[in-house]
Amino acid sequence: MKKNTSAIIIILISIFFNVHLLASQEGSSELLDYANPSTVGIDSLYIHSKVDSIMAFAIAEEAFPGAQVLVAKNNNIIFHKAYGFHTYDSVQAVGLTDIYDLASVTKIMGPLPALMKLHDEGKLNLDAPFSSIWPEWEKRKDKKSITIREVFAHQAGLVPYIIFLQEVMKKNGAIKRRFVRDQPSRRFSTRAYQNIYIKDRFRNKIYRHINRSKVSDVKKYKYSGLTFLLYPEIISRLTNTDYETYLTQNFYAPIGATTLGFNPKTKNYPNNLVPTEIDTLFRHELTKDWVHDENAALLGGVSGNAGLFASATDLAKMMQMYMNYGSYGGKRYLSESTVKEFTKVQYPENENRRGLIFDKPDLNNHELTLADSYPAPSASPDSFGHSGFTGTFVWADPQTQLVYIFLSNRVYPSRTHSNIYKYNIRSAIQQVFYDAIID
């Protein structure tokens, strides 16, 4: 009943803001609009022919069964096309309003805006110990002095990942009944999938494992997703508000990003949802409508590392807000100084390219070939974004005023499909739009 009430509140908030959205933002130059590429200095013929060619090649090579590309420049969407199908049986064509599992793009669309807002409000000091927002680390000798900045920049030496699915499965692949049931009950109300319910206290087991995890003595760049499993709880504590409700109320609804949310199966969206992997281990079917990432699933689909779903246009609104350094449609969501701090490289002297949670280009990116660069070689040092395991990618470049959204389900039918990386598809398409800028 409690979860249903939360869902109703989120929907009502969304409806309220969308009713008033056009009235409050009418005429604002910051709102995303549609325009012909030539009006913003982009060679239209070039981008269409090149992107079509790369996408045809990628689908033929089974980098993914289908995908969509959205690019905005100067607050105008100048390219938005869908390619291929949801699966290789070519039944359901990809549509422009389709909703995708964002995987790690969740990190900058979920916990990040909330944490930046808390920083604006003086509730989060970047150079304070992480234990100031997660007191459970105060008594951990190897963690008590780690700063929030170090954690956010992946400079803390934390373990990259813990596979918690191993905790709920026996060695023979059977599910441990003490943690998982196929029907909900008072103690098993955390829904991981259609007919999979996790013991509610299992999240405490996750927290304990993270608290006890090892920390490297060497302070260098080492990507870690561990603390992202903690951020929903941290944000809820600091705001006295349910994590998803807080995000919807403060960001998604007022910005008009109505498809951004967790557990889309419960939201009754009219949009088609793109499936991810045929899971032979845990769910034993094609994963669709529910989060692909197992750790996020064990937390009920609501996490900081993964779990968010969205359409391309809604992602573009959030990225445009970031590129505007905190404002969109005439409304300021975050202070300019905070966004600039979070999108800045924090530890370049340690060969760490990262901002604060945001990903950044390789430090010598402009010197690299397309095959070796991350992201496109022409992405400026000021640019930022994030990628996702399912085949998603979002990036914003303030220097050229480009927002780039790439959505695919490259994990279909299996996560072993890695040609999206082999051929550097996402960066190749991004580079097309830099090359198409008419000087």
Salt bridges, closest charged atoms under 4 A:
ASP52 OD1 - LYS81 NZ 2.91
ASP98 OD2 - HIS86 NE2 2.79
GLU121 OE2 - LYS117 NZ 3.45
GLU121 OE1 - LYS123 NZ 3.50
ASP127 OD1 - ARG149 NE 2.75
GLU136 OE2 - ARG237 NH2 2.88
ASP142 OD1 - LYS143 NZ 3.77
GLU150 OE1 - LYS219 NZ 3.99
GLU167 OE1 - LYS205 NZ 3.82
GLU167 OE1 - HIS209 NE2 3.74
GLU233 OE2 - ARG237 NE 3.02
GLU244 OE2 - LYS267 NZ 2.86
GLU277 OE1 - HIS292 NE2 2.75
GLU277 OE1 - ARG415 NH2 2.87
ASP279 OD2 - ARG283 NE 2.85
ASP289 OD2 - LYS265 NZ 3.53
GLU294 OE2 - ARG283 NH2 3.77
GLU294 OE2 - ARG415 NH2 2.78
ASP314 OD1 - LYS317 NZ 3.39
GLU336 OE2 - LYS340 NZ 2.78
GLU341 OE2 - ARG149 NH1 2.84
GLU341 OE1 - LYS344 NZ 3.27
ASP359 OD1 - ARG353 NE 2.84
ASP359 OD1 - ARG354 NE 3.38
ASP362 OD1 - ARG353 NH1 3.46
GLU367 OE2 - HIS366 NE2 3.77
